Amino acid sequence: MSSDISLSQGALERHHQTLKTILRAFCLEHERDWNKAVPYVMFAVREAPTESLGFSPNQLVFGHHVRGPLDVVRKAWCYPPISDSTVLLDYVLVARKRLRKAHDIARAHLGAAQKGMKWYYDRRTKYHSFQEGDEVLVLLPLQGQPLAARYCGPYTIQERVGDLDYLVATPDRRKPVQLCHVNMLKPYYRFSSQEGSFSFVKVEAVSRFPAPTCRRGLHKFLGVVGYYRRFVPGHSTLLAPLTDLLQKGRKWTWSPDCAAAFSRVKQLLCELPVLRAPDFKKLSITLSDIISFILFS
């Protein structure tokens, strides 16, 4: 779940990419005097309206459209000269009124753009919440490589700060306590070695998987359970109603047979026996589908 201002500034990064592309093109064309072309490039960038604000940077700074060379030539050719007798005080008041109105409209446009970007970002996100004492993995920079990061831990949640931020104890880092956004955290699961324990990450993921509503959702579910097909007797027959939905040209219809197959597969993967690491100190039985008898070790 993201906040109103997402951690990833995609629009800003795209603007930087466009600016660097323009500067690169000018530098390649004017290799010796490229520095003289920079003011013209910046003028063109500042004259273009932005999608989020609805105004160009020049309009928000000066309160009016800044005329470029073509505007000056067009006015000289198409319009007769007019004597300008505007009083300085009137000009300042009008410019101030224009700036205030432009800033109000820009804030409204920016708020609508932020809501749109937040909705787009949150479409496929899931809400995560942690309690004090929970163990988590934290996305942190690698030591000596500030531009690279990976999940480290496990660490313990000390306190919840707001809706999306947490204080995490990181005793092995330079800062013993760090404020982390929820997008930088993911739960850490400890695997129990006790007999009959099956609180594993994959089991929880399968049990909470919602019923698919489209082909893409069905592909995701089959990808989750596909690894365990060799451990479920009659896996292909059981999933036949679901795999038939992926046939080319077939219309999507979630029938009772599909719902029954979906529930049955989840039940088989979540109940005992559950796939786990072997204990070589105990007697083991090997089942094989190649031969018709059981090998005892």
N, C-alpha and C positions, 0 to 999 in steps of 0.2 A: 504494500500500500504506500503510495507516494504522497508527499505534501503538495501544496499548491505550486510550489517552485521545485521542480524535479531536480534530482542530483545531476542528471545528464542534460547539459545545455546544448541540445541538438541544433536549435536554430542559430545560436551564436557560433557553433563550430562550422556550420554551413556558410555563414557570413564570412568567417575567417578564410575558409577554403576558397570562396569566390574572390575575395580580396587578393589572396596570394596568387591565384590564377591570373588575375588582371595584371598585377605587378610583374609576374614572370613573363607575360607576353610583351609588356613594354620593355623589360630589360633585354629580352632577346632581340627586339627590333631596334632598340637604341642602346647598343652595348657601350659606347663611349660616353654618352651624355644621358644615361638613364635617370640620374638623379634629378635632372631638370624636368622630367616627365611626371615625377611623383605628385607635385601639386595639382596637375590636371587630373590624374587618376583619383585623388582624394576629393576633388571638386565633383567629379562624376558620381562617386559613391555617395557623397553627402547630399546630392541633389535628387537621388532616387528614393521614392517613398518606400517605407518598410511595411511588410504585411501585418505585423503585430500592432504597430502604432497607427497606421493609416496616413502618416505624414513623413516627409523627408527630414533628416537631421537639420538641414538649413532652415526649414520652416519652423521647427520647434525652438531654434536658437534666435533667429532674427525676426520671426513673426510674419514673414512674407516669403514668396517664391523668389529665390535669388536668380537673377537673370544671367544666363550664360552668353557666350559669343553669338550664337544663332538668334537668341532672343533680342539682343541689341540690334543686330542687322535687320531682323524682321520688323522691329518697331520703327527703325529709321526708314525702311522702304514702304511700309504699309500705312503708317500713321503720321500725320503732320506734327511737327513739334508744338508742344503746349507749354506755355509759361507756367512754372510751378511757383505758386505764391502761398504754399502751406506754411502755417505758423508752426514753429518748432514745438511749442507746448501741445498743440493739437496732434502733431505727428507722434509725439511720445505717448500721449493718452491712447490714441488709436492703436499704436503698436503694442502697448501694454494690454489692451483689451483683446487684441488678436492672440497674443501669446497665452493669456489666461484661458481663452476659449479653446485654443489648440491643445493646451496641456490637459484640459478636462476631457476633450474628445480622445486624446491619445491614451489617457489612463483607462477610459472605458473600453477602447479597442484592445489595450494590453490585458485587461482583466478577462475579456471574452477569449482572447487568444490563449491565455494561461489555462482557463477552464477547458478549452478544447484540447490543448496539449496534455493536460492531466487526465482527461477522459481517454485519450488515445493511449497514454502510458499505462493506465489502470485496467485496460480491457482484459488482459490476460494475467494480471497479478493476483496473488492470493494474500489475504490478511494474515499476518503472523503476529503473535503476541507471546511474550515471555514473562515469567514470574521471577521474583528474587530467589536466587539459589539455583536457577536452571543453568545447565551446562550448554554452551554454544560454541560454534566455530566462528571466528571473526576474520573478515577480509582485511589483511594488513599488508603494508609494503614489505618487501624483502629487505633484509639488512644488507646495506651496500648497493642495493638496486632500487632506488626510490621510484622508478617508473614501472616496476614490476610488482605484482601483488598476488597473494594466494591465501587460502583459508588456513588459519593457524588455530591451535588450541589443543584440548578444550579449555575454555575460560568460564568464569562464573559471573552471572548477572548480579550486580550489587544493588542497583536501584533503577527504577523506571523514571525517566525525565520526560514529561510530556506524553504525547500519544505515539510518537514514532522514534524516540531516542532513549538509549539505555546507557547506564554507567557499567562498564565491564572491567573486572579485575584482570589485569595483564601483568602478573608479577615478573615474568621473564623479559619484559620489554623495557625500553627506556622510561616510558610513562607507566607507573604501576596501575593507574586507573585511566581509562579512556572513554570518551563520550562517542558512542557509535550509533549511526542510523540503523533502523531495522533492516534496510536493504543490504547492510554489510554483515548481517548475522544469519546463521542457519542452525537449527537444533542439532545437538550432538547426542547420539544414542550409544549407550554402553550395552554390549552384548553379554547376556547372562549365560554362564556355563551350566546352570542347574538343569536337571532333567525336566522336560516338559515346558521350558520357557520358550516362548515364541514371539516376544515383543520386538520384532525386527523392523527395520525401516521399510523393507519391501512389503512386508505383510500389511503394515499400516497404510502404505501408499495404495495397495490394491483394495483394501477394505474401504477406503474413503473415495475411491475413484467414482465419479458420477456417471450416470448412464449417458452414452454418446448421443448427440443430437444431429451429427453430420458425419460425413466420411472422414474428415480430418480428426475428429474426436475418436472415431472407431480405430483409425490408424494408430493413434497414441495409445489406446488401451491394448491393442494387439501387440504393440511394441513393448509394453510393460510386462505382459504375461508371456510373451513369446519365448523368453529365455528358459522358462520352466516347462516348455511343452514336452520335453523328454522325460519329465518326472510325473506327468499326469497321464494315466492310462486313457486311451481313446481321446486324446487332446484334439486331433483334427476333426473327428466325428462330432465331438461336443461343440466345437466352434463353427461348425458348418453353417448354421443360420446367420452367423455374423460375417463370415468370410464371403458368403453369397451376396451380401449387400455391396461388396466392393467390385462386383462384376461390371464390366464396361457396358454402359447403356441401361443399367438397371436403376429404376427409380427408388429413392430412399424411402423405406417404410419400416418403422420400428414395430415389428409384430410381436405378439405374445411369445412366439418361439425364440425370438431374439432376446427378449427380456429374460426368459427362463435360462437360456444359455449363458447370458451375461452374469446372472446371479449364481448359477451353478459353478462357473469357473472361479468366481471370487470366493465362493464357499470352499471349494477344493484347495485353493491356494492359502486360505487363512486358517483352516482347521488343522489339527494334528493328523498325520505327521507332517512336520515342517522341515524343509531343507536346512541343514546346519553342518557345521564343521565336524568331521569324524573324531571319535575318541578311540585311539588305537589300543587302549588298555582293555577294551571290552570286546566281547565276541561280536563279530560282524557277519552279516549275511549279504551276499552279492546277488542281485537279481539281474538277469540278462534277457533281452528279447531276441537274442540270436539263437540260443539253445532253449530247449523246453524243460530244463530242470534247474535246480537251485544249487549253487556252489557254496559250501560252508568253508569258512576259514578259521 
